[in-house]
Amino acid sequence: MSTVTINAAQNEVPEVPDFKDPADISSYVQDLSATVTDLADNIASVAYAVDAGITISSTFPPTNTTTTGTVTLEGGTAGTTYEVHGTFTFASGKVRKRSFKVRVENR
């Protein structure tokens, strides 16, 4: 299983620089350190949603720390780019949404 860290900037939807093979189980860490600092708050929970065709792992469900959210993805169709959407709830009750794209290709 591979892990990729993504800087979760507010106004962009970055594409992960490396692609995912359909057979891979890959984890993606969204780093919201800058947002945590700006809000003077901590992440309390995270929930993820994905485009149809790729799956959030039930074996490795989403997790968070006070500054990051992690989602593990399985499957996908080669030649397809999927959007992954994270909803981060902070200790104060504030909510921030951050997304990224994952391209699936055969290795």
N, C-alpha and C positions, 0 to 999 in steps of 0.2 A: 504494500500500500504506500502511495506517495503522498506527500503533504506540500501544499503551495501556500505561501503567505501573500496576501493582497492588501495594499494600502487602500483603505476604504475612504476615498475622498468624497466630499459631499455632492459635487455636481458632475460626476462622470460615472460611466458604466465601463470599467476597464475589462479588456479581454485577457484572460490568463495567458501568459506568454508561451506555455507549453500545452500541447493538446493532450486529451484523454483518450485512450483506447477504449472501445466498447466493453472489453473484458476487464478493464481496470476498476479497482475500488480506490478512489482518490479523495483525500481530505483537503479542504480549502479553509484557510484561516483568514478572516477579515479583521484587520488591525484598525481599531478605532481610537488609538491612543490620542491623536490630536483632538478628536471630538470630546473624549473624556476630559482632557485638559481644559478645553474651551468651556465646557459645561460645569467643570469642577464637580463631577458626578461619576458614578461607576455603573457599568452595565450590570443589571440584575437578572435579565433573561434574554433569550434570543429565540426566534422562530423563523423557519425558512420555508419558502415555496419555490418550486421549479417549473419550468415549461414542461408540457406533456412530452414524453419520450425518454426522459432521464429520471432517475429515482433517487430520493434521499434514502440512504441506508437505514434499515431498521436494526441492523446489527450494531452500527455505530451512530446512534442518534445525535442530533445537534447538541453542542455544549457551548458554554461561555466561561470566560474569566471576567475580571472587572474591566478589561480593555479590549477583549477579542471575542469573536464568535467563530465557531468551527462547524462546518457541514461536510459530511462524507457522501459522495455521489457514486452511483453504480449505473451501468448500462449506457444507453444512448445509441444513436444511429450514426455511423461514419458519414462524414460530410455535412454534419449539422452543427450549428452553434446554438447553445441553450443559454437562457438568462436564469440566473439564480438570485432570488430576492430575500434579503435578510431584514427582519424587523427587530430592532434592538430596543428593549425597554430598560430605562435607567432607574436607579434606586428612587429618584425623585418623582418617577412617573412619566417623565419625558420620553418620547418615542422618536427614534430616527430610523429611516429606511435606507439601506445601501444594497446595491446590486452589482453583479459582475457577470461576465460571459465566459462560457467554457466551450471550446471547440472539440468535437469528437472526430477522431481519424483512426484508421487502422494503422498499427505499427508494423 
